Amino acid sequence: MAEERLQKVLAAAGVASRRASEGLIAAGRVRVDGRRATIGQVVDPAKAKIEVDGLPIGNASRTTYLLLHKPAGVTSTTQDRHADTTVLDLVPTALVPDHARLYPVGRLDQDSEGLLILTNDGAWSQKVLHPRFGVEREYALAVRSELTYEQVAALERGVELEEGVATLQHLRSMTDVEIERLEDLLSPPAPRGLVWYRATLRQGWKRQLRRVFGAVEAPIERLVRVRIGPVRIDGLKSGRVRVLKAPEVRGLGGGGGRSRGGDRVEPAEEPTAEQAPSRSVGCGRTAPRPAPRTAARSAGPAARSGGPSGRPKPGPRPGRPASDSSSN
């Protein structure tokens, strides 16, 4: 679509007459692509995001919230001349309002896969990303062998990165049922023999999980984001997209969907009495040694998520808030 003077676009959208639209622009009440508009400015109404008093006009006024299961190898950016496929290439045109510009909420590393939100609602996306709202990200990650007690203890203490001390909100082994359901959604299939864990983050530093697990000599072989706040990957196969439901949009915008796992990181290997009679959980609490494993799986029983009742003991951990690049 050809570019037109902004006041003409506003008049065509029914905001006001051209002369009254000039008054709105002069008063600073009109913004184009997030910047204050000027009188005489020309815009492409098919591409520009135009707002009057903070409210979008035209096609951009329809907000869209999509959930994508990003496959590995696809870049999270909307435009990349070096990439064969971007996330927008996977979105059916029927799900995108005419002329709307969608962008990802946070990122997923190109080698990682799983849930990624796409929207044209900037204010809402900031609530999802900002650490103040505490929206958790949960990941399924696979390593070559079971984590040792020493590795889990190091993860529990936190790993020093350039940005600060990286901590895990929660870590546990995955059950056979969880692994089977996840593998049904992945493409290509995961190699056999990997050991799967679930890790939850509230920080979101670049490639955080890969760097943290690499620091304890447990490189991640497969990394899948399976939850963002209250929104889970349930049934969404690799490369597929769905519209977020209204309760999910409200829950994400309000910082909902926190895990019940608290801050406790569960070891995958029971130490001997000489190694560690007890472990500090935080806030002065002490947790007893985990019960001996009784299941045949190398990753340990499902009950590892905490005690006989299955409920872990929460304990706030120290950690420096940071902006969420979400690019694990």
N, C-alpha and C positions, 0 to 999 in steps of 0.2 A: 504494500500500500504506500502511496506517495506521502511525503511529509507535508504537514499543514501547520499553519500558525496555531499556537496553543489555544488562543481565545476562540478560534473557530471550532476547534475540537470540543471545547467545553460547551459551546453553544449547541453543537450537534448532539451532544450527550444529554441535553436538557438541563444543564446545571444553571445556566443564566444566559442572558443575551450576551452578544460579543462585548458590548461596552461594559456591562456589569462584570463579565468575566475578566476584563482587563483590571477592574477594580479589585477583584479577588486576588489576582496575580500580584498587583502592586502592594497589597496588604500582607503578602507573604503567606497566604492561606493555601497556595497551590504548590505541590511538589511533583517533580518528574524524576522517576527512578531514585527517589530518596533525597533529591536535592531541591533547594528552593528554586522555583521557576522565575523566569524574567519575562517582561512584556516583549512581545515580538518573537519569542522563542518558537522554533519550529520543531515538531515532533512527528514520529510515525505512530499513529494511534494503534496500529496493529502490534507494535513491539514495546512501546513505552508504558511504564506503570505510572499512571497519573492519579494523584490523590488531592482531594479538596477537604480541608479540615481533618485530614487523617483518614478519610474514607475513600476507597478506590472507586473509580468510575469506569463505565464501559465494560468490556469483556473481562477485564481484570478483577471486577468486583465479585466474581464468583470464586470463592476460595475452594481449593482442592487439596485433599490429603490422601496420598497414595502410599501403600506399603509394598516394597519390592524385595524379593529374595535375590540379592545380587550374586551372580555366579563369580567364581574366581576368574581372574583375567580381564574383568571388565572394570574400567576406570570409573571412579565416583564423580568425576567432573562432568559438567554438561557439555563442554566443548574441549576437545583435545585433538589437535591435528596429528599427533603421534600415535593416537590410540585407534585400534580397529573398531572398538565398540565402546560407547559410553552408556551410562544408565538410562539416558533418555531414549536411546535406540530400542530399549526393551519395553517402553511404555506404549500401549495401544493408543492410537490417536483418539479413539472414542472416549477415553478417560480424561483427555485434556481439553479444558474449555478453549474455545476459539481464541487464538492469539495469547493465551496465558503462558507465562514463563515459569516453569517449575524449576526448582533447584533442590539439591539434597540437604537434609538436615544433618549436619555433621558429615563424616566420611567413613569409608571403609577402605583399607589398603587394597591395592589391586590384587594382591595374592590372597586376600581374605574374602569371605563370602557371608551371606546371611542378610539380616534385616536392614533395610535402609529406607528412610521416609523421604518422600518428595512432596513439596508443597509450594504454594505461592503466597503463603501467609507468613510474612517476615516477623511480626510481633510474636506470633505463636511459636515459631521455630526458636526464637531466642529464649523463651521459657523452657523449651525442651532441652536446650543446650547449656544454659547457664547453671553452674554448680550450685547456686543458691537454692534452686528448686530440687536438687538431689535426685534427678531422674536416673535410675540405674540402667546399666547395660550388662546383660549377661551373655556369656560366650560358652560355646562348647569347643574344647580344644583337645587335640590329640597329640600325644608324645610317644616316643618309641618304647619306653619302658615305664614301669610304675615309679612314681616319685618316692624318694627315700624320706625318712624322717628329717634328715638334715636339710634336704631341699625344701620341704614344707616349712620347717622352722625358719629358714631364711626368707621365704616368701611372707611368712607371718610377721616377721620383724620389719619387713619393708626393704626394698632394693633402691639404693642410691642411684638416681639418674641425673642428667644435667638439669632437669626442671625441679628436682627435689626428690623426696623419698616417695617412691611409688608403692602403694599398698593395695591389697586385694580386700574388697568388702567381704567376700566369702569364697571358699574353695571347697569342692567336694567331688568325689568320684561319681560318674554317671552309672545308672542302673542298666541292665541288659535291655529292658524295655525302652528306655530313653534312647539308647544307642540304636536300636533297631528302627525306631520311629524316625530318628534323625537321618539315618542312612537311606531311608526310603525317599527323602527329600533332596538328597545331594546328587549333583551331576558335575563331573564324573564321580563314580563311587569311591569311597575311601578305601585305601589299601587295607588288607587284613593284618591283624596283629598289633594294631595301635591301641594305646590305652587312653581312654577318654575321661576328661574332667569337665566340670562346670566352674567357671570363674565369674565373679560379679565385680564390676567397677563402678565407682562414682567419679573418679578422675577420668580424664580422656586425653592423655598425652599421646603424641604421635608414636604409633607402633608399640604402645606401652606393654601389652602382654608379650609380644615377641621379644622385646628387649629384656623384660623382667625374667622370663623363663630361660632366655639365653644366658643371662647372668648367673643362673644356678645350674648351668650345663644341662638343661632339659629343653632343647630346641623344639619349637612347635611345628608339627608336620601338617596340621589342618586346623583352621581357625574359622568358626562359624558364629556369627552373632545370632542368638536365638531369642533374645528378649530385649525390648526397649520399654522401660517402665512397665505398664500393665499389658503391653502388646507382645504376644508370643508368636513364634514361627509356625505354630500348629497347622499342619496340613499344607503350607505354602511351599510349593516345590521350586527348585532352582530356576531362575529366569521368569517366574510368574509374578504378577502384580494384582493387588486387590485394593479396593477403596477402604480407608479406615472408617470404622463405625463411629457414630456420634459419641457414645460413651468412651471410646478409646481416645478420641480427639480431646474430650474434656479431661480425661484422666491424665493424659500426657501433659496438657497445658497446666494442670494443677500439681504436677510433680508426683503423681500416684504410681503404684506398682512397685513398691519396695519389697525386697525378698524377706523371707522369714528367717534367713540364715544368720542375721546379725553380722558381727565382725569376725566371728571365729573361723580360723582356717584349720581344717581337719587334716592331720597327718595321715598318709597312706601306708605308713609302716610303724608298728608299735615299737618304741624304744625299750631297751632293757632298763631295769631299775637303776643300773649304774649310769646310764646315759642321761635320763631325765625323770625324776620321780613325779614331777608335775610341770604344767606349762602355764605361763602367765597369759591371760586372755585380754587383759586391759582393764583400766580403772581399778586396779588392785585386786581383781578377781583371779582365782586360781582354778583351773579345770583339772580334773583327774585324768590319768592316762586313759586313752581310748580302750574299749574292750577288745580282747583278742579276736582276730578275724575267724569267722566260721564258714564263710562262703568260699566256693572254689575259684571264683574269678580273681584274677590277679589284682584288680583295682580295688577290691575290698567290698564289704557289704553295703547295701543301700542305707543301712542304719547309721552310717558314718556321719550323716548330716547332724547327728547330735544325740547321744545318750539313749537310755532305754525307751523314753517316750518319743524319740525322734526329734525333740525340740532342742536346738542348740542354745547355749547360754550367750546372750548378746553382750557385747562390751565395746563401747565406742573406741575407735583407734585414732591416734593422732594422724593427721595428714593435711597437707597444704592444698586448699582448693585451687583449682586451675580451670581455665577455659577448656571446653570439651571439643577437641578436634576429632575424636571418635574414629581414629584411623587405624585401629588395631588390625 
